[in-house]
Amino acid sequence: MSEYPISPSQYKTAFDPETGCLRKWAFYKIEGIKSDTTAAQQLGTNTHEQAENYLRDGTPPDLKTKPGKIFASGMHLLPRRELVTGVEQEFYLKFDHELTFYGLIDFMGADFVGDHKTTSNFDYMLTPSQLETDPQGVFYGMYLASVRKTGLTDPLTLMWIYYLTRGPREARKVEKKTTRVQLERAYFPMAENAKRLVELRQTADRALDIEPNYNACGAFGGCPHISKCEKKNKQLVYGTGTTEIQTMSSLLERLQAKKHKAQNPEPKPDLEEVNPRPRQAQVVSINPPHAEPESQIETEPEDNGPSDAEIDEGIVEQKVAEFYEKPKPKATTKRRGRPKGSKNKPKPEPEAKPIAEVMADDWSGTAPEPTTVEYASCDSVPASQTETGYTLYINCMPSSGGVDITATLSQIATKCAADNDVEHYRFIRFGEAKARFSKSVTEALRDQPLGGKIVVDSMNLMVADCLEVLIEQASEVVRAIK
């Protein structure tokens, strides 16, 4: 048996077409980092125990508990107990002297293998065709074919039971009749990929030495290793019309070079020098290049940049802002309303209410279609305010003050996470975090509509995830222009 057996979950973590990342796999298997068990995972484990006790010993589910009720909803989809020959069957499937697959089959029989799956939404179920090419289905099916010594065309069945954990108690079965020859079409390419994992276990010392897949950072609500994944933290730098990414160490190098140049000015060229070589002026670009030169990337040190003792983050952020944020003169705008000295002066706007009072007020009526008004400076705001709904200020603050709803969004985010059985709403699987959080915000605004002047920062992740909802519900929208 191989020293480093590969499980279906390892393979999916590393090579899944949409969410796979070799570096994420390495954090688990090379550096040994373990993730905390979530509430949803614990519920799944408890439901599996109910199923195991029933299939192995005939113990009926405990209908006084949530796991017992969940399992009971799918008991009618299971094969008869007398046909089940293995429960929680651990297996090792040897491919060759280098590679061995292993796993734990929930239940199996003479011609079928099955697995219990708990899910909050049936949309997450695999289709029968997907099941036949899924690593878990392929490895389980190949083990059954191997241990039963079935022929290439002898039929076998993959049987996945999905139990709904939220809403009414319901279960569904996904079943795929296949053959060994069909499974081998996916099995052999997977084995070639899995050998790479074994090689990395033998040669790599740390996860940062393995190439990442940055396109998978947001999968399943966000990778838990994202804070320590890259060698250098990234700082977003905003220029005119575009958004660019520049590494923090590169910014530090630029700042240090600028400081050194100021302290050590270059000497003037010798006027008596014969054929002096023209000196090229150094130009510091407001918008840094989109990518670092290859020579710079190759010569980067292997550590993770300067230590915390060498860099004060507050000073760094301040200097980065000073370096890249060019002061902009305030644009002159024509004052709306009557000319100065008119008898009918506009009435002063009422002071903004605290957030608690805003959410407690019983606002009624349907907000009209939002109108987007852009200003060069948010010191000047519309003189007229609608009697219903609210005015949304994005990345700016009205001169008379406004209400920050960050605390309210945090409460909605907490409730959204609890409703979806996750610790944070961004851990909701399959990229649905933004949609579900936006739905929660919509429901909250319907129950307790906002009013007055609402101020938000689009750089806040919660705000960014529900900004479309906030804009849609607003009577007026005021944006800052950089």
C-alpha positions in Angstrom: 0.0 0.0 0.0 1.2 3.5 -0.8 2.6 5.6 2.1 0.2 8.4 1.1 -3.3 7.0 0.2 -5.6 9.5 -1.6 -9.3 9.9 -0.7 -12.1 11.2 -2.9 -12.3 14.4 -0.8 -8.5 15.0 -1.2 -8.9 14.6 -5.0 -11.8 17.0 -5.2 -10.0 19.6 -3.1 -7.0 19.6 -5.4 -8.6 18.9 -8.9 -12.2 19.9 -8.9 -12.8 21.8 -12.2 -14.5 24.7 -10.5 -13.2 24.8 -6.9 -10.0 22.8 -7.0 -6.7 24.2 -5.7 -3.5 22.3 -5.1 -2.2 24.8 -2.5 -5.5 24.5 -0.5 -5.0 20.7 -0.5 -1.4 21.2 0.6 -2.4 23.3 3.6 -4.4 20.3 4.8 -2.1 17.5 3.8 1.4 18.9 3.8 1.2 21.4 6.7 -1.4 19.5 8.6 -3.8 22.4 9.2 -7.2 21.2 10.3 -10.5 23.1 9.8 -13.0 23.5 12.6 -16.1 21.4 12.3 -19.1 23.6 11.3 -22.6 23.1 12.6 -23.8 21.8 9.2 -21.0 19.2 9.2 -21.8 18.1 12.8 -25.4 17.7 11.8 -24.4 15.5 8.9 -22.2 13.3 11.2 -25.1 12.8 13.6 -27.4 11.9 10.8 -24.9 9.3 9.5 -24.8 7.8 13.0 -28.6 7.3 12.9 -28.3 5.6 9.5 -25.4 3.4 10.6 -27.2 2.2 13.7 -30.3 1.3 11.6 -28.5 -0.5 8.7 -26.1 -2.4 11.0 -28.2 -3.2 14.0 -31.8 -2.4 13.0 -32.0 0.4 15.6 -34.9 2.7 14.6 -34.1 6.5 14.4 -34.7 8.7 17.4 -37.6 10.8 16.2 -37.1 13.2 19.2 -33.9 14.5 17.7 -33.3 16.5 14.5 -30.8 14.0 13.0 -33.3 11.2 13.7 -36.1 13.0 11.9 -33.8 13.8 9.0 -32.8 10.2 8.5 -36.3 8.9 8.9 -37.4 11.0 5.9 -35.3 8.9 3.6 -35.5 5.4 5.1 -37.9 4.3 2.3 -35.3 5.0 -0.3 -32.7 2.6 1.2 -32.2 -1.0 0.0 -33.6 -3.7 2.2 -31.4 -4.4 5.2 -30.9 -8.0 4.3 -29.2 -6.9 1.0 -26.7 -4.7 2.8 -23.4 -6.6 3.2 -21.3 -3.7 4.5 -21.9 -0.6 6.6 -19.3 2.1 7.1 -17.0 -0.1 5.0 -13.4 1.2 5.0 -11.5 0.3 1.9 -8.1 0.5 0.3 -8.0 0.3 -3.5 -4.4 -0.3 -4.9 -3.8 1.2 -8.3 -0.1 0.4 -8.4 3.0 0.4 -6.1 2.9 4.2 -5.9 -0.8 4.9 -5.6 -3.6 3.7 -3.3 -7.1 5.1 -3.0 -9.0 4.8 0.3 -12.4 5.8 1.6 -15.3 4.9 3.8 -18.4 3.5 2.1 -21.7 4.2 4.0 -23.4 1.0 2.7 -22.8 -1.6 0.0 -24.2 -4.8 -1.3 -23.4 -7.4 -3.9 -24.0 -5.1 -6.8 -24.4 -1.6 -5.3 -22.6 1.0 -3.2 -24.3 3.9 -1.5 -23.7 7.1 0.4 -25.7 9.3 2.7 -25.7 13.1 1.9 -27.2 15.8 4.0 -28.0 19.1 2.2 -29.8 22.3 2.8 -31.0 22.5 -0.8 -31.7 19.8 -3.4 -30.1 22.0 -6.0 -26.7 20.7 -4.7 -27.5 17.1 -5.7 -25.4 15.4 -8.4 -27.2 14.2 -11.5 -26.9 10.6 -12.5 -24.4 11.4 -15.2 -22.3 13.5 -12.8 -22.3 10.7 -10.2 -20.6 8.4 -12.7 -17.7 10.8 -13.1 -17.5 12.1 -9.5 -14.4 11.0 -7.7 -16.3 9.5 -4.9 -18.7 7.6 -7.2 -15.7 6.4 -9.4 -13.5 5.2 -6.5 -16.4 3.5 -4.6 -17.6 1.8 -7.8 -14.2 0.6 -8.7 -13.6 -0.9 -5.3 -16.9 -2.8 -5.6 -15.9 -4.0 -9.0 -12.5 -5.1 -7.6 -13.7 -6.8 -4.5 -16.6 -8.6 -6.3 -14.3 -9.4 -9.3 -17.0 -8.2 -11.7 -16.4 -8.3 -15.5 -16.0 -5.2 -17.6 -19.7 -5.1 -18.6 -21.3 -6.5 -15.4 -23.8 -4.0 -14.0 -23.4 -2.2 -10.7 -25.3 0.6 -9.1 -24.2 3.9 -7.5 -26.9 5.0 -5.0 -26.7 8.4 -3.3 -29.5 9.4 -0.8 -29.9 13.1 -0.2 -31.6 14.2 3.1 -32.9 17.8 3.3 -31.8 19.5 6.6 -33.9 22.6 6.3 -37.6 23.1 5.7 -40.0 20.1 5.5 -38.5 16.7 6.0 -37.8 15.2 2.6 -35.2 12.9 0.9 -34.4 12.1 -2.7 -32.3 9.3 -4.3 -29.9 9.7 -7.2 -29.1 6.4 -8.8 -26.8 5.5 -11.7 -26.5 2.0 -13.2 -23.0 1.6 -14.7 -20.3 -0.8 -15.5 -16.6 -1.2 -14.7 -15.6 -0.2 -18.2 -17.6 3.0 -17.9 -16.0 3.8 -14.6 -12.5 3.1 -15.9 -12.8 6.0 -18.4 -12.7 8.4 -15.5 -10.6 6.2 -13.2 -7.4 6.1 -15.1 -7.1 9.9 -15.8 -7.9 10.5 -12.1 -5.1 8.1 -11.1 -2.6 10.1 -13.1 -3.6 13.3 -11.3 -3.6 11.5 -7.9 0.0 10.4 -8.5 1.0 14.1 -8.5 -0.4 14.4 -5.0 1.7 11.5 -3.8 4.8 13.1 -5.4 4.0 16.4 -3.7 3.7 14.7 -0.3 7.1 13.2 -0.8 8.9 16.3 -2.0 7.2 19.5 -0.9 7.8 21.0 2.6 5.2 23.7 2.7 2.1 24.8 0.9 3.5 28.1 -0.3 5.8 26.1 -2.6 2.9 24.7 -4.6 1.1 26.7 -7.3 -2.3 28.1 -6.3 -5.5 28.5 -8.2 -6.6 32.1 -7.4 -9.9 31.6 -9.3 -11.0 29.2 -6.5 -10.4 31.6 -3.6 -14.1 32.5 -3.3 -15.4 28.9 -3.5 -17.7 27.6 -0.7 -17.9 31.1 0.7 -14.1 31.7 0.8 -11.0 29.6 1.3 -10.1 29.3 5.1 -6.4 29.7 4.2 -6.7 32.9 2.2 -5.0 35.0 4.9 -1.8 33.0 4.8 -1.9 31.8 1.2 0.2 34.4 -0.6 3.8 35.3 0.2 2.9 38.9 0.2 -0.4 40.6 1.2 -2.1 42.4 -1.6 -3.3 46.0 -1.4 -6.0 47.3 -3.7 -4.9 50.5 -5.4 -7.5 52.5 -7.2 -6.6 54.7 -10.2 -8.7 56.7 -12.6 -11.1 54.6 -14.4 -9.4 51.2 -13.6 -8.7 49.0 -10.6 -5.3 47.6 -10.3 -3.5 45.2 -7.9 0.0 45.9 -6.6 1.8 43.9 -3.9 2.5 45.6 -0.6 6.2 44.9 -0.7 6.4 46.6 -4.1 4.8 49.7 -2.7 7.2 49.7 0.2 10.1 49.5 -2.3 8.7 52.5 -4.2 8.2 54.5 -1.0 11.7 53.6 0.2 13.2 54.6 -3.1 11.4 57.9 -3.1 12.6 58.6 0.4 16.2 57.7 -0.5 16.1 59.9 -3.5 14.8 62.8 -1.5 17.6 62.4 1.1 20.3 61.7 -1.4 19.8 64.0 -4.4 21.8 63.0 -7.5 24.8 65.2 -8.2 24.6 67.5 -11.2 26.6 66.3 -14.2 30.1 67.7 -14.6 29.9 70.5 -17.2 33.5 69.9 -18.3 32.9 66.2 -19.0 33.4 65.4 -22.7 30.3 63.9 -24.4 28.3 63.5 -21.2 25.8 60.7 -21.2 22.2 62.1 -21.0 20.5 61.3 -17.7 17.0 59.8 -17.9 14.4 61.3 -15.6 12.7 58.8 -13.2 8.9 58.9 -13.6 6.7 57.6 -10.8 3.4 56.5 -12.3 0.2 57.2 -10.5 -1.3 54.0 -11.8 1.2 51.1 -11.3 1.7 48.5 -14.0 -0.8 45.6 -14.1 1.9 43.0 -13.4 5.4 42.8 -11.9 8.3 42.2 -14.3 9.4 38.6 -14.5 12.9 39.5 -13.2 11.4 41.0 -10.1 9.2 38.0 -9.4 12.1 35.6 -9.8 14.3 37.5 -7.4 11.7 37.8 -4.6 12.9 36.5 -1.2 11.4 33.2 0.0 10.1 34.7 3.2 6.7 36.4 3.6 8.1 40.0 3.4 9.2 42.2 6.3 8.2 41.2 9.8 5.6 43.0 11.9 8.5 44.5 13.9 9.9 46.1 10.8 6.6 47.5 9.4 4.0 49.5 11.1 0.8 48.7 9.2 -0.8 52.1 10.0 2.2 54.0 8.7 2.3 51.8 5.6 -1.4 52.3 4.7 -1.0 56.1 5.3 2.0 56.4 3.1 0.4 54.2 0.4 -2.6 56.5 0.4 -0.5 59.6 0.3 1.6 58.2 -2.6 -1.3 57.0 -4.8 -4.1 59.4 -3.9 -3.4 62.6 -5.8 -5.2 65.5 -4.2 -8.1 66.6 -6.4 -9.5 70.2 -6.3 -13.1 70.4 -5.5 -15.2 70.8 -8.6 -17.4 73.9 -8.6 -21.1 73.1 -8.9 -23.9 75.4 -9.6 -26.1 75.9 -6.5 -29.6 74.7 -7.0 -32.7 76.6 -5.8 -33.4 80.3 -5.5 -30.6 82.9 -5.6 -29.0 84.1 -2.4 -31.1 86.7 -0.6 -34.5 85.3 -1.8 -37.3 85.5 0.6 -38.4 81.9 0.2 -35.3 80.2 1.5 -35.1 76.4 1.5 -36.1 74.9 4.8 -33.2 73.3 6.7 -33.1 69.5 6.5 -33.9 67.6 9.7 -31.1 65.9 11.5 -30.4 62.2 10.7 -31.8 59.8 13.2 -29.6 57.2 14.9 -29.7 53.7 13.3 -31.8 52.2 16.1 -34.5 54.8 15.6 -34.4 54.5 11.8 -34.9 50.7 11.9 -37.7 51.1 14.6 -39.7 53.6 12.6 -42.7 52.2 10.7 -42.2 53.4 7.2 -44.9 52.5 4.7 -45.5 52.8 1.1 -43.5 51.5 -1.9 -40.3 53.3 -2.8 -40.4 55.0 -6.2 -37.9 54.1 -8.9 -34.4 55.2 -7.8 -32.8 58.1 -9.5 -29.0 58.2 -9.7 -27.5 61.6 -9.1 -23.7 62.0 -9.4 -21.8 64.9 -7.7 -18.2 65.8 -7.9 -18.3 66.5 -4.2 -20.8 65.1 -1.7 -20.7 68.4 0.2 -23.5 69.5 -2.1 -26.6 67.3 -1.9 -30.1 67.6 -3.4 -32.2 70.3 -1.8 -35.4 68.3 -2.0 -35.9 65.0 -0.2 -38.7 62.5 -0.8 -41.2 62.0 1.9 -41.0 58.2 1.7 -38.1 55.9 1.2 -34.5 56.9 1.8 -31.6 58.5 0.0 -28.5 56.3 -0.4 -25.1 57.9 -0.2 -22.4 55.6 -1.7 -18.8 56.4 -0.6 -19.7 59.9 0.5 -21.4 61.7 3.4 -24.1 64.5 3.2 -23.1 67.8 4.8 -26.0 67.4 7.3 -24.9 63.9 8.4 -26.2 60.4 7.6 -26.8 57.0 9.1 -24.3 54.1 8.8 -26.2 50.8 8.6 -23.1 48.6 9.0 -24.4 47.3 12.4 -27.8 46.5 10.9 -26.2 44.6 8.0 -24.1 42.6 10.5 -27.2 41.5 12.3 -28.8 40.4 9.0 -25.6 38.6 8.1 -25.6 36.7 11.4 -29.2 35.7 10.9 -28.5 34.6 7.3 -25.6 32.4 8.5 -27.8 30.8 11.2 -30.6 30.2 8.6 -28.1 28.4 6.4 -26.4 26.4 9.2 -23.0 28.0 8.7 -20.7 30.1 10.9 -20.7 33.0 8.4 -22.9 33.7 5.5 -19.9 33.7 3.1 -19.4 30.0 3.9 -22.6 29.1 2.1 -21.6 26.6 -0.6 -21.5 26.8 -4.4 -21.2 30.6 -4.6 -24.7 31.4 -3.3 -23.5 33.5 -0.4 -24.1 36.8 -2.1 -27.6 35.9 -3.4 -28.8 34.5 -0.1 -27.5 37.5 1.8 -29.1 39.9 -0.6 -32.4 38.0 -0.2 -32.1 38.3 3.6 -31.5 42.1 3.3 -34.5 42.4 1.0 -36.7 40.6 3.6 -35.4 42.8 6.4 -36.1 46.0 4.5 -39.6 44.8 3.7 -40.3 44.1 7.4 -38.5 47.3 8.6 -38.0 49.8 5.7 -35.2 52.3 6.0 -35.7 56.1 5.9 -33.7 59.3 5.9 -30.1 59.5 4.7 -28.3 56.1 4.5 -24.5 56.2 4.1 -22.6 53.1 2.9 -19.0 52.2 1.9 -18.8 50.0 -1.2 -15.5 48.6 0.0 -17.3 46.9 2.8 -17.8 43.3 1.8 -21.3 43.1 3.3 -22.3 46.3 1.5 -20.8 45.1 -1.8 -22.8 41.9 -1.6 -26.1 43.6 -1.1 -25.5 47.0 -2.8 -27.8 46.2 -5.7 -30.7 45.6 -3.2 -29.9 48.9 -1.4 -29.9 50.8 -4.7 -33.1 49.2 -5.9 -35.0 50.1 -2.7 -33.7 53.7 -2.5 -35.6 56.7 -3.6 -32.5 58.6 -4.5 -28.9 57.4 -5.0 -25.9 59.8 -4.6 -22.5 58.5 -5.6 -19.0 60.0 -5.0 -16.9 60.7 -8.1 -13.2 60.1 -7.6 
